[in-house]
């Protein structure tokens, strides 16, 4: 049995989706976020795993490609447009908290290398990078 929810997202507002591929979710959190993007009027455009960003994997000493979870364009409360790369990850894999799990420690090292590459890519392309964890996804629900 799979540990994570996986599937193809059925887009409701096709005019907003700018991805080249059918959006696939690899977790229930990604699925929830897709529903949010698809149904929120402030989101003008979105794509799932839109493109690759090269990064250096410090554990395996190799150049690899990172596919951010989402690219979005939205309008804020002041009517200004913003573009962001979004990554959804459990807090345990961010390195923000100490974890006993060796697997999570290694994931945090690789993830941080990916996110540094995304920040650099965003700086060159006028795009912000945002990491979303369970703390942001489920704020106010508990």
Secondary structure, DSSP 8 states (H G I E B T S, - for coil): --SS--EE---S-GGGB--SS--EESSHHHHHHHHHHHH-TTEEEEEES--EEEEEETTTTEEEEEE-SEEEEEE-TTS-EEEEEEEE--GGGTTSS--S-HHHHHHHHHHHHHHHHHHHHHHHHT-EEEEE-HHHHTTTT-
